[in-house]
Amino acid sequence: MAHRITYKPPGRLISSAVGEITVAVDGDFVDVTLTATGGIVILSERYYPYGGYVTLYDLGSLIEAEMRTSGLSTADFTLRVFSDTQNNKADSCVLHILYCDRFTVCTDIPAFLRENFLTTLSMRRVAPGSTLSLFFYAEQRESIAYTVAHSFRKAGSDVIFQHTIIADSGKTAASSGVVQINISLSSVIADAASFATARLGDITLLSFSVRCGQRSISCFVDYSLDDRETFFFRNCFNVFDFATLPVLTTAKTDVDRSLAVINGKSQFYNQSTAKTYEVEATRLTSDEAGWIDQLFSSYDVFRIEPDATNPDEPLVLAPVLITDCTCETHDGDEKLNTVKFTWRHTDNRPIVRLSASPGIFTSPYNIVYS
């Protein structure tokens, strides 16, 4: 007789569904290891059975912590039970994990991965000039070609035109894993202008749908949105998602310092300055209201900050913290769905945005250009 893992999950499993795992123990103790890809040991303990069994609880939290550290959305973990003194008393199983830190009742993970991008918001608003990044899981040799079907208008006309872009035709996944595709709205507008034989400035992009295999997502261009107000964050699948919403932001600066009297004169000491931003977002759709809390609970949140001094990288992702949030959603149509939250940069010093010349000359300025 040997140690035996009584439950071995079949196929792929979401991390939040890794529940109790029971081990039948043959002997006075059992050694347990949980190893990530690359040989990283995230659990190594010796347990003593009660009634011949040991139950392992909450392995999902250990797995999620490792996947957040490595930035992975899918990974394999090996659970091994054994006794050092008797190597024949051993058993093991491999857990094929899809990161998902939310409770769900989905029982067919492969079907979900075939039919969905790694986001729970399949209809969204996007700001003009933005770039949409989408992630999905593809099996080895699966086609990763995708289409972008867009609708638009030309200046001076009410006619709505439609056209489809086919990208990465014939391309397949070299190995099983997460694939990222980027759709720039400027490239979609360029295709529309070429199709309609019009200038770029005469094109008004209305909406577009991205399809890859059975997966699809629909986007509507909202010209009231500002791409510079976008929050980028790791969503419940540990891939980057983004939120661009109509918001009203109030910046607050709090200066904390102590006052001392030295030689008859007052002066400050132990001074610290904190700058926070209170945001109120209204007019949310029901889909957005049900999805936005993933931003508030994310472990990694970023905002775009401009760097006018670097023409090669004019935009930088700066990490921020969501320090407080309130999300109110309603079933009826009498009230608008609203969210309020407060954020700050992770750096304790308040941010200051430095300006620089855009460099309009190709060589150093001299009197000839005056």
C-alpha positions in Angstrom: 0.0 0.0 0.0 1.2 3.6 -0.7 0.1 7.1 -0.1 -2.7 8.1 -2.4 -4.3 11.3 -3.5 -8.0 10.5 -3.4 -9.1 13.3 -5.7 -7.3 14.2 -8.9 -9.0 17.0 -10.9 -9.6 16.1 -14.5 -8.5 18.6 -17.3 -8.1 22.3 -16.6 -9.2 23.8 -13.4 -9.7 27.4 -12.3 -7.6 28.5 -9.4 -10.6 29.5 -7.2 -12.1 26.0 -7.6 -9.0 24.2 -6.1 -10.8 23.0 -3.0 -10.0 20.4 -0.4 -7.6 17.6 -1.5 -7.5 14.5 0.7 -4.5 12.2 0.9 -4.8 8.6 2.2 -1.7 8.1 4.3 0.1 4.7 4.7 2.2 5.3 7.8 2.8 7.8 10.5 3.3 10.8 8.3 3.4 12.1 4.7 5.6 14.7 3.0 3.7 17.0 0.6 5.2 19.3 -2.0 3.5 21.6 -4.5 5.8 22.6 -7.3 5.3 25.2 -10.0 6.6 25.1 -13.6 10.4 25.5 -13.5 10.8 23.6 -10.3 9.7 26.4 -7.9 8.5 24.8 -4.7 5.6 26.8 -3.2 4.7 24.2 -0.5 6.9 21.7 1.3 5.5 20.3 4.5 5.2 17.1 6.6 1.8 16.2 7.8 0.5 13.6 10.4 -2.7 11.9 9.5 -5.9 11.6 11.5 -7.8 8.4 10.9 -5.4 7.6 8.1 -6.1 10.8 6.1 -4.6 14.3 5.6 -6.7 17.0 4.1 -5.0 19.9 2.3 -7.0 23.2 2.4 -6.8 26.4 0.3 -4.1 25.4 -2.1 -5.7 27.8 -4.5 -4.5 30.8 -2.6 -0.9 29.5 -2.8 -1.3 28.9 -6.5 -2.7 32.3 -7.2 0.0 34.1 -5.2 2.7 32.3 -7.4 0.8 33.1 -10.6 0.5 36.8 -9.7 4.3 36.9 -9.0 5.1 35.3 -12.3 2.4 37.2 -14.2 0.9 34.0 -15.6 -2.7 33.3 -16.6 -2.3 29.6 -17.1 0.2 27.3 -15.4 0.8 23.7 -14.3 1.5 22.7 -10.7 2.6 19.3 -9.5 1.3 17.9 -6.2 3.4 15.1 -4.8 2.9 13.1 -1.6 5.6 10.7 -0.4 7.7 9.4 2.5 11.5 9.9 2.5 12.1 6.6 4.2 10.1 4.6 1.7 10.1 6.0 -1.9 7.6 3.4 -3.0 5.0 5.2 -0.9 4.3 8.0 -3.3 1.7 9.5 -5.5 1.4 12.7 -7.5 -0.9 14.6 -9.8 -0.6 17.6 -12.1 -3.0 20.6 -11.7 -3.6 22.4 -14.9 -4.7 25.8 -13.7 -6.5 28.8 -15.2 -6.1 31.8 -13.0 -9.5 33.1 -11.8 -9.8 34.7 -8.4 -13.6 34.9 -8.5 -16.2 32.3 -7.6 -17.8 30.7 -10.6 -19.8 27.7 -11.4 -18.3 27.1 -14.9 -17.6 23.3 -15.2 -16.3 23.2 -18.7 -13.2 25.4 -18.8 -11.9 24.3 -22.2 -15.3 25.3 -23.7 -15.1 28.7 -22.0 -11.5 29.3 -23.4 -12.6 28.3 -26.9 -15.4 30.8 -26.9 -14.2 33.8 -24.9 -11.4 36.3 -24.6 -9.9 36.5 -21.2 -12.2 39.2 -20.0 -15.8 39.3 -18.6 -16.7 42.5 -20.4 -17.7 41.5 -24.0 -19.3 44.8 -24.9 -17.4 48.0 -24.0 -16.7 51.6 -24.8 -13.4 52.8 -26.1 -11.8 56.2 -26.3 -10.8 57.6 -29.7 -7.1 57.1 -30.5 -6.8 54.2 -28.1 -5.3 50.7 -28.7 -7.3 47.7 -27.6 -5.3 44.8 -26.2 -7.0 41.4 -26.0 -5.8 38.1 -24.6 -7.0 34.6 -25.2 -5.9 31.0 -24.6 -5.0 29.0 -27.8 -4.1 25.4 -28.0 -1.0 24.4 -30.0 -1.5 24.8 -33.8 -4.8 26.5 -33.2 -5.5 29.4 -35.7 -4.9 32.8 -34.1 -6.1 34.7 -37.2 -8.7 37.4 -36.3 -11.0 39.8 -38.0 -12.0 43.4 -37.1 -15.4 44.3 -38.6 -15.9 48.1 -38.3 -18.6 50.6 -39.1 -18.0 54.3 -39.9 -19.3 57.4 -41.5 -17.7 59.9 -43.9 -17.8 63.6 -43.4 -20.9 65.2 -44.9 -22.7 61.9 -45.2 -25.2 60.0 -43.0 -24.5 56.7 -44.8 -22.9 54.1 -42.5 -20.2 52.1 -44.2 -18.9 48.7 -43.1 -15.7 46.9 -43.8 -13.7 44.0 -42.3 -10.0 43.7 -41.7 -8.5 40.2 -41.7 -5.3 39.9 -39.6 -2.7 37.2 -39.1 -4.3 35.0 -41.7 -2.9 31.5 -41.7 -1.0 32.1 -38.4 -1.2 29.4 -35.7 -0.1 29.1 -32.1 3.4 27.7 -31.8 2.5 26.2 -28.4 -0.5 26.1 -26.0 -0.8 29.3 -24.0 -2.1 32.9 -23.8 -1.9 35.0 -27.0 -2.1 38.8 -27.1 -3.5 40.8 -30.0 -3.5 44.6 -30.3 -6.0 46.6 -32.3 -5.1 50.3 -32.8 -8.1 52.5 -33.6 -5.8 54.6 -35.9 -5.1 51.5 -38.0 -8.8 50.7 -38.2 -9.5 54.3 -39.3 -6.8 54.1 -41.9 -8.4 50.9 -43.3 -11.8 52.7 -43.4 -10.3 55.7 -45.2 -8.7 53.4 -47.8 -11.9 51.5 -48.3 -14.0 54.6 -48.7 -11.4 56.6 -50.6 -11.4 59.4 -48.1 -9.0 61.3 -46.0 -8.3 60.2 -42.5 -9.8 63.3 -41.0 -13.1 62.6 -42.8 -13.7 59.3 -41.1 -15.8 58.9 -38.0 -15.4 55.4 -36.6 -18.6 54.3 -34.8 -18.0 50.7 -33.7 -16.1 47.5 -34.4 -16.2 43.8 -33.4 -13.2 41.6 -33.0 -13.5 37.9 -33.7 -11.0 35.1 -33.3 -12.4 31.6 -33.8 -15.6 31.4 -31.7 -14.5 34.4 -29.5 -15.9 37.9 -30.1 -16.0 41.3 -28.4 -17.9 44.4 -29.5 -16.6 47.9 -29.0 -18.3 51.3 -29.4 -16.3 54.5 -29.8 -17.3 57.1 -27.3 -15.9 60.5 -28.3 -16.6 61.9 -24.9 -13.9 59.7 -23.4 -10.3 60.6 -22.9 -7.7 57.9 -23.4 -5.4 59.7 -20.9 -8.0 58.8 -18.2 -7.6 55.1 -18.7 -6.9 52.7 -15.9 -4.9 49.5 -16.9 -5.2 46.6 -14.5 -4.8 42.8 -14.2 -8.3 41.4 -14.2 -9.7 38.3 -12.6 -7.8 36.2 -15.2 -4.5 37.9 -14.3 -4.2 39.5 -17.8 -4.2 43.2 -18.5 -7.6 44.8 -19.0 -8.5 48.5 -19.2 -11.2 50.9 -18.0 -12.0 54.1 -19.7 -15.1 55.7 -18.3 -16.8 59.1 -18.2 -15.5 60.5 -14.9 -15.3 63.6 -12.8 -12.0 63.8 -10.9 -11.2 65.9 -7.8 -7.5 66.2 -6.9 -6.7 66.7 -3.2 -3.4 67.5 -1.5 -2.9 66.8 2.2 0.2 68.2 3.9 1.0 66.8 7.3 3.7 68.4 9.4 4.6 69.2 13.0 5.5 72.6 14.4 8.4 73.3 16.7 9.6 76.4 18.5 13.4 76.8 18.5 15.1 79.8 20.0 11.9 81.8 19.9 11.1 81.0 16.2 8.6 78.5 14.8 9.5 76.0 12.1 8.1 72.9 10.5 9.5 69.4 10.8 8.5 65.8 9.8 6.6 67.2 6.8 4.9 64.8 4.4 2.7 65.5 1.4 0.0 63.2 0.0 -2.0 63.7 -3.2 -5.1 61.7 -3.9 -7.7 61.8 -6.6 -11.4 61.2 -6.0 -13.2 59.9 -9.0 -16.9 59.7 -9.7 -18.1 57.7 -12.7 -21.7 57.8 -13.8 -23.8 56.5 -16.7 -22.4 53.0 -16.5 -24.0 50.2 -18.4 -25.1 47.2 -16.4 -22.2 45.2 -17.9 -19.7 47.8 -16.9 -21.2 48.0 -13.4 -20.8 44.3 -12.9 -17.3 44.3 -14.2 -15.7 47.4 -12.7 -15.1 45.9 -9.3 -12.2 43.9 -10.8 -10.4 47.2 -11.1 -10.9 47.9 -7.4 -9.7 44.5 -6.3 -6.8 44.2 -8.7 -3.2 43.7 -7.4 -1.7 45.7 -10.3 -3.2 49.0 -11.5 -1.5 51.5 -13.8 -2.2 54.8 -15.4 -0.6 56.5 -18.4 1.7 59.4 -17.6 3.2 61.5 -20.4 6.9 62.0 -20.6 7.5 65.0 -22.9 11.3 64.5 -22.7 11.3 61.1 -24.4 10.2 61.1 -28.0 10.7 57.3 -28.2 8.6 56.5 -25.2 6.3 59.5 -24.7 3.8 57.6 -22.5 4.8 55.7 -19.4 2.7 53.3 -17.3 2.8 54.5 -13.7 1.6 52.2 -10.9 -1.3 53.5 -8.7 -3.3 52.3 -5.7 -7.1 52.2 -5.4 -7.4 53.2 -1.8 -11.2 53.5 -1.4 -14.2 52.6 -3.5 -18.0 52.4 -3.6 -19.9 50.7 -6.3 -23.7 50.9 -6.5 -25.7 49.0 -9.1 -29.4 48.8 -9.5 -31.7 46.3 -11.2 -34.3 48.9 -12.3 -34.0 51.8 -14.6 -34.9 54.6 -12.2 -31.3 55.2 -11.0 -28.0 55.4 -12.8 -25.3 52.9 -12.0 -22.4 54.8 -10.3 -19.0 54.2 -8.9 -16.9 56.4 -6.6 -13.3 55.6 -5.8 -10.1 57.2 -4.7 -6.6 56.5 -6.1 -3.1 57.7 -5.6 0.3 57.0 -7.1 2.4 54.3 -5.4 5.2 56.8 -5.0 4.8 58.8 -1.8 5.9 62.0 -3.4 3.2 64.0 -5.3 3.6 63.8 -9.1 4.7 66.8 -11.1 4.5 66.7 -14.9 7.5 68.3 -16.6 7.2 69.9 -20.0 9.7 69.9 -22.9 10.0 71.2 -26.4 8.5 68.9 -29.0 11.6 69.3 -31.1 10.3 71.1 -34.2 13.8 71.4 -35.8 15.9 68.6 -37.1 19.1 70.2 -36.0 20.1 72.5 -33.2 18.5 75.9 -33.4 20.7 78.7 -34.8 20.2 82.2 -36.3 19.4 80.7 -39.8 16.0 79.5 -38.5 15.0 82.8 -36.9 
